[in-house]
Amino acid sequence: MPARLFLSSGDLMADRRFEFARDLQLKGDLPAAADLLMQAIELAPNFASAWFTLADIREQLGEHDAAVSAFQKAQASDANDRHGAGLRLMRLGAEPLAGMPQAYVQTLFDQYAPRFESSLVDELGYRGPKLLFRAVLSVRATARKPALFKRAIDLGCGTGLVASAFARSVDHFIGVDLSPRMIERSRATGLYAELEVADMLQGLRARPDADADLILAADAMVYVAELAPVLAEAARVLAPGGLLAFTTETHDGEGVVIGHGLRYAHAAAYVRAVIESAGLKLSLLEDRSARNEDHAPVPGLVAVAAKT
Ligand SMILES: C[S@@+](CC[C@H](N)C(=O)[O-])C[C@H]1O[C@@H](n2cnc3c(N)ncnc32)[C@H](O)[C@@H]1O
């Protein structure tokens, strides 16, 4: 993942102490790092990066309550919560499951963009776009229709790997992504006719009815807690006969949870239910992992749904 976000406190001494603390943290001296961070916070009480790092250390030291309180301070110190302290609070069970702060997703992927493909594809064996392509081919083959589409919308298009996988199957590709830096990378591929920096739900809302015959989302729904609103808009934007195909991470329990990788995992029964309530017909739902973590495949699903 990208280098840790740093938001200056505006106080040189406090920033210095933060830098030393990070150094100690990286060397594994967590108590000393925590001491220095508290000194930095004394100098700059609203120092979001220091609160966030302190919370992270408290969590690593198994100090649950102190971690919760420091994540709350980090959240309160940055109105946009670019560090994603709210997510960490959800994972610690201190806040109910909710959507990801947009500024967090944007910051994460803006930082990640230059290394995204080497990190995800090479190191984590990322295969989301290929899984989607095979799933769409299989659904079309079963329906005895060619896998050719006039207009496709790629939700969370990132650096453009999906357009590359579907390049020969789609005439007009539209990419939507929250991160301007990821969009820049997609633009550089020359594979998209249209690109838009937007949240996927807003991007879909701005589209007319029956605007596309294919909607794709590879490894993007993992950043969306509640899928129902996006799927309902996708159903509206799809032309009759069109397909929606997406990957998710999954888990054996019920509903939606937040995993260790700070991405949401959607249970298979939940995915079936939201597809049905969006008025779409499930064509394919398979257990398929889009990436590895700690050298093991992360449990995942590939779903294809049709607008009838
Ligand atoms: C892991 S990347 C996958 C990129 C691409 N689909 C691929 O398969 O390589 C996830 C992308 O989804 C984008 N994203 C996450 N949440 C989003 C949202 N709510 N709306 C639009 N884009 C989003 C991120 O900015 C990031 O570029």
The ligand as an SDF file (V2000), in Angstrom:
LIG
                    3D

 27 29  0  0  0  0  0  0  0  0999 V2000
   -8.2890   -1.3990   -6.3000 C   0  0  0  0  0  0  0  0  0  0  0  0
   -8.6240   -0.1530   -7.4390 S   0  0  0  0  0  0  0  0  0  0  0  0
   -9.1970   -1.0630   -8.8420 C   0  0  0  0  0  0  0  0  0  0  0  0
   -9.0230   -0.2900  -10.1170 C   0  0  0  0  0  0  0  0  0  0  0  0
   -9.4840   -0.9810  -11.3940 C   0  0  0  0  0  0  0  0  0  0  0  0
  -10.9020   -1.2370  -11.3840 N   0  0  0  0  0  0  0  0  0  0  0  0
   -8.7210   -2.2490  -11.6190 C   0  0  0  0  0  0  0  0  0  0  0  0
   -9.3380   -3.3060  -11.6610 O   0  0  0  0  0  0  0  0  0  0  0  0
   -7.4790   -2.1790  -11.7450 O   0  0  0  0  0  0  0  0  0  0  0  0
  -10.0960    0.5960   -6.8220 C   0  0  0  0  0  0  0  0  0  0  0  0
  -10.4490    1.8950   -7.5120 C   0  0  0  0  0  0  0  0  0  0  0  0
  -11.7770    2.2480   -7.1390 O   0  0  0  0  0  0  0  0  0  0  0  0
  -11.8210    3.6330   -6.9090 C   0  0  0  0  0  0  0  0  0  0  0  0
  -12.9610    3.8910   -6.0180 N   0  0  0  0  0  0  0  0  0  0  0  0
  -13.1420    3.4500   -4.7620 C   0  0  0  0  0  0  0  0  0  0  0  0
  -14.3340    3.8640   -4.2880 N   0  0  0  0  0  0  0  0  0  0  0  0
  -14.9140    4.5530   -5.2910 C   0  0  0  0  0  0  0  0  0  0  0  0
  -16.1620    5.2290   -5.4130 C   0  0  0  0  0  0  0  0  0  0  0  0
  -17.0500    5.2510   -4.4140 N   0  0  0  0  0  0  0  0  0  0  0  0
  -16.4450    5.8440   -6.5760 N   0  0  0  0  0  0  0  0  0  0  0  0
  -15.5530    5.8420   -7.5920 C   0  0  0  0  0  0  0  0  0  0  0  0
  -14.3480    5.2270   -7.5390 N   0  0  0  0  0  0  0  0  0  0  0  0
  -14.0490    4.5810   -6.3910 C   0  0  0  0  0  0  0  0  0  0  0  0
  -10.4750    3.9730   -6.3160 C   0  0  0  0  0  0  0  0  0  0  0  0
  -10.1610    5.3450   -6.4590 O   0  0  0  0  0  0  0  0  0  0  0  0
   -9.5540    3.0560   -7.1220 C   0  0  0  0  0  0  0  0  0  0  0  0
   -9.0580    3.6790   -8.2760 O   0  0  0  0  0  0  0  0  0  0  0  0
  1  2  1  0
  2  3  1  0
  2 10  1  0
  3  4  1  0
  4  5  1  0
  5  6  1  0
  5  7  1  0
  7  8  2  0
  7  9  1  0
 10 11  1  0
 11 12  1  0
 11 26  1  0
 12 13  1  0
 13 14  1  0
 13 24  1  0
 14 15  1  0
 14 23  1  0
 15 16  2  0
 16 17  1  0
 17 18  1  0
 17 23  2  0
 18 19  1  0
 18 20  2  0
 20 21  1  0
 21 22  2  0
 22 23  1  0
 24 25  1  0
 24 26  1  0
 26 27  1  0
M  CHG  2   2   1   9  -1
M  END
$$$$
